[in-house]
Amino acid sequence: MTIESQEHTALRAAVAALGQRHGRGYEREQLWAEAAKLGYLGVNLPEEHGGGGGGMAELSIVLEELGAAGCPLLMMVVSPAICGTVIARFGTPEQKQKWLPGLADGSLTMAFGITEPDAGSNSHRITTTARRDGDGWVLSGRKVFISGVDIADATLIVGRTEDARTGKLKPCLFIVPRDAEGFQRSQIDMELQAQEKQFELVLDDVALPADALVGDEDAGLLQLFAGLNPERIMTAAFAIGMGRYALARAIDYAKTRQVWKEPIGAHQAIAHPLAQSHIELELARLMMQKAAALYDAGDDIGAGEAANMAKYAAGEACVKAVDQAVHTLGGNGLTREYGLASLITAARVARIAPVSREMILNYVSHQSLGLPKSY
């Protein structure tokens, strides 16, 4: 028996088959193009704009299964999940028509820029500001650890505008084209091995038209969190897929590697930690499914709690699964042939980004448990 619908089960099987055709040595552009052609990249976007009409439940299945096959597409977290969702919910009819069909069919890609060098996890300290200039806007500031800017047609930038009534700065979202004058990027030298690169951005008086602003200028936080919950759900899917990939490699090895009389998987010191990892990944998936269901049902508050918990659980489960897989293989776990050692670094991403586990614990202790706020 499965708790998933027949449609979800069929989607999972079809994406798994796609992932297995590409495997660990995949080329991002080829896989992106094929996933787009099959309709997987825009499965969460509205049908009237070329998408599949589904939600985070469907999109998270796609990313999880690609990850379990060893070929996760990180930009799925950003382009259709964050940017596509925000534009679909809050964009003008013109913005939806301009961006959503391309985001759905993979011909357009959008990055997401929120993190700043001095703000870290404190989005209230964002200093990228937008000021009115006639009918348009001028954007100035810096961003850091922004994925895939070099392959994205535009970046959805979180800036702040001044509230005319209070004089305080409020968050707003702007679409900045890749070739906008004054929009500069420099690649960050990362130890992390990933096909998508990380960048620091400088916005030096970037002039934008009026329609670069997404949604209502006075609804910034609502619009921002509408994108952050999908980001957490998709990060959980990314982590669960990676953990499943590592665990599967370890299980195959433990079934066949023989040192004494029996395969090493017969020994509880090997078998039990692998079983624990399987349990923890399954539990994390259940919370991810709950978060996706709540989000797709329009319960933003409930989804916020569940998405944070799912991201936390998936990150922890992924790190433990990768570590145990490497230990199961011993020295072979560190060789390029088996392809697990690079995941030791990659798995940590799910603990750190887009929000650290410590900030999630802060959120849960304050929002869920009602304890005093410490930050």
Residue pairs with C-beta under 8 A, 6 or more apart in sequence:
2 9
3 289
4 12
8 57
8 58
8 61
11 43
11 58
11 61
11 62
12 61
12 65
14 38
15 35
15 40
15 61
15 62
15 65
15 66
16 65
16 68
16 69
18 31
18 34
18 35
18 38
18 40
18 66
18 69
19 65
19 66
19 67
19 68
19 69
19 70
19 71
20 69
22 30
22 31
22 34
22 69
22 71
23 69
23 70
23 71
24 70
24 71
24 245
24 339
26 70
26 71
28 73
28 195
28 196
31 66
31 71
31 73
32 41
32 73
32 75
32 106
33 106
35 41
35 62
35 66
35 73
35 106
36 42
36 105
36 106
36 107
37 105
37 106
39 52
40 62
41 62
41 76
41 79
41 80
41 103
41 104
41 105
41 106
42 50
42 51
42 52
42 80
42 84
42 100
42 103
42 104
42 105
42 106
43 51
43 52
43 54
43 58
43 59
43 62
43 80
44 51
44 52
44 54
44 55
44 56
44 58
44 59
44 80
44 81
44 84
44 85
44 230
45 51
45 52
45 53
45 80
45 84
45 88
45 100
45 103
45 104
46 53
46 88
46 96
46 100
47 53
49 88
49 96
49 97
49 100
49 101
49 104
50 100
50 101
50 104
50 105
51 84
51 88
51 100
51 104
52 58
52 104
54 296
55 292
55 295
55 296
56 81
56 230
56 233
56 234
56 291
56 292
56 295
56 296
57 289
57 292
57 293
57 296
59 76
59 80
59 81
59 230
59 234
59 237
60 233
60 234
60 236
60 237
60 288
60 289
60 292
61 237
62 76
63 72
63 73
63 76
63 77
63 234
63 237
63 238
63 241
64 237
64 238
64 240
64 241
64 244
64 285
65 241
66 72
66 73
66 76
66 241
67 237
67 238
67 239
67 240
67 241
67 242
67 244
67 245
68 240
68 241
68 244
68 245
68 248
69 241
69 245
70 245
70 339
72 238
72 241
72 242
74 147
74 148
74 194
74 195
74 196
74 238
75 109
75 111
75 147
75 148
75 151
75 152
75 196
76 234
77 147
77 231
77 234
77 235
77 238
78 110
78 111
78 112
78 147
78 148
78 152
78 231
79 103
79 108
79 109
79 110
79 111
79 152
80 103
80 104
81 230
81 231
81 233
81 234
82 112
82 156
82 227
82 228
82 230
82 231
83 99
83 103
83 110
83 111
83 112
83 156
83 227
84 99
84 100
84 103
84 104
84 110
85 226
85 227
85 230
86 156
86 173
86 214
86 215
86 223
86 226
86 227
87 95
87 96
87 99
87 100
87 103
87 214
88 96
88 100
89 215
89 223
89 226
90 214
90 215
90 216
90 219
90 223
90 226
91 99
91 100
91 214
91 215
92 211
94 211
95 175
95 211
95 214
99 108
99 110
99 154
99 175
102 108
102 153
103 109
103 110
108 153
108 154
109 148
109 151
109 152
109 153
110 152
110 153
110 154
110 155
110 156
110 175
111 146
111 147
111 148
111 149
111 152
111 154
111 155
111 156
112 146
112 147
112 155
112 156
112 227
112 231
113 143
113 146
113 149
113 155
113 156
113 157
113 158
113 176
113 201
114 123
114 126
114 143
114 158
114 224
114 354
115 143
115 144
115 145
115 146
115 354
116 125
116 126
116 127
116 128
116 141
116 142
116 143
116 144
117 142
117 144
117 200
118 125
118 127
119 125
119 126
119 127
121 355
121 356
121 359
122 375
123 158
123 171
123 224
126 141
126 158
126 159
126 160
126 171
127 141
127 142
127 160
128 139
128 140
128 141
128 142
128 143
128 157
128 158
128 159
128 160
128 203
129 139
129 140
129 141
129 159
129 160
129 161
129 162
129 169
130 137
130 138
130 139
130 159
130 160
130 161
130 172
130 174
130 208
130 213
131 137
131 138
131 161
131 162
132 138
132 161
133 207
135 209
135 210
136 207
136 208
136 209
136 210
136 212
137 174
137 207
137 208
137 209
137 210
137 212
137 213
138 205
138 206
138 207
138 208
139 157
139 159
139 174
139 176
139 203
139 205
139 206
139 208
140 203
140 204
140 205
140 206
141 159
141 203
142 200
142 201
142 202
142 203
143 157
143 200
143 201
143 203
144 188
144 200
144 201
145 188
145 198
145 199
145 200
145 353
146 155
146 185
146 198
146 199
146 200
146 201
147 196
147 197
147 198
147 199
148 196
148 197
149 155
149 178
149 185
149 197
149 199
149 201
150 185
150 187
150 197
150 199
151 196
152 178
153 177
153 178
154 175
154 176
154 177
154 178
155 175
155 176
155 178
155 183
155 201
156 173
156 174
156 175
156 176
156 214
156 227
157 173
157 174
157 175
157 176
157 203
158 171
158 172
158 173
158 224
159 171
159 172
159 173
159 174
160 169
160 170
160 171
160 172
161 169
161 170
161 172
161 217
161 220
162 168
162 169
162 170
163 169
163 170
163 218
170 217
170 218
170 220
170 221
171 220
171 221
171 224
172 213
172 214
172 217
172 220
173 213
173 214
173 215
173 220
173 223
173 224
173 227
174 208
174 212
174 213
174 214
175 208
175 212
175 214
176 183
176 203
176 206
176 208
176 212
177 183
180 206
180 207
180 208
181 206
181 207
182 203
182 204
182 205
182 206
182 207
183 201
183 202
183 203
183 204
183 206
184 201
184 202
184 203
184 204
185 199
185 200
185 201
185 202
186 199
186 200
186 202
187 197
187 198
187 199
188 197
188 198
188 199
188 200
190 197
190 198
191 345
192 198
192 345
192 346
192 349
193 342
193 345
193 346
194 346
214 223
215 223
216 223
222 300
225 300
225 304
226 300
228 354
229 291
229 295
229 300
229 303
229 304
229 307
230 295
230 307
231 354
232 291
232 307
232 308
232 310
232 311
232 354
232 355
233 288
233 291
233 292
233 295
233 303
233 307
233 310
233 311
235 311
235 314
235 315
235 350
235 353
235 354
236 284
236 287
236 288
236 291
236 307
236 310
236 311
236 313
236 314
236 315
236 350
237 288
237 314
238 314
238 350
239 284
239 311
239 314
239 315
239 317
239 318
239 347
239 350
240 281
240 284
240 285
240 288
240 314
240 317
240 318
242 318
242 321
242 322
242 343
242 346
242 347
242 350
243 277
243 281
243 314
243 317
243 318
243 320
243 321
243 322
243 347
244 281
244 321
245 343
246 318
246 321
246 322
246 324
246 325
246 326
246 340
246 343
246 347
247 274
247 277
247 278
247 281
247 321
247 324
247 325
249 325
249 329
249 338
249 339
249 340
250 274
250 324
250 325
250 328
250 329
250 340
251 265
251 274
253 264
253 328
253 329
253 332
253 338
254 263
254 264
254 265
254 270
254 271
254 274
254 328
255 263
255 265
256 263
257 263
257 264
257 265
257 329
258 264
264 270
264 328
265 271
265 274
270 328
273 324
273 327
273 328
274 324
274 328
276 320
276 324
277 317
277 320
277 321
277 324
277 325
280 313
280 316
280 317
280 320
280 321
281 314
281 317
281 318
281 321
283 313
283 317
284 310
284 313
284 314
284 316
284 317
285 314
287 306
287 309
287 310
287 313
287 314
288 310
288 314
290 306
290 310
291 303
291 306
291 307
291 309
291 310
294 302
294 303
294 306
295 303
295 307
304 367
305 363
305 364
305 367
305 368
308 355
308 360
308 363
308 364
309 360
309 364
311 350
311 355
311 360
312 357
312 360
312 361
314 350
315 350
315 351
315 357
316 351
316 357
318 347
318 350
319 347
319 348
319 350
319 351
321 347
322 340
322 343
322 344
322 346
322 347
323 344
323 347
325 333
325 340
325 343
326 333
326 334
326 340
326 341
326 343
326 344
327 333
329 338
329 340
332 338
333 340
333 341
334 340
334 341
335 341
351 357
362 373
362 374
362 375
365 371
365 374
366 372
366 373
366 374
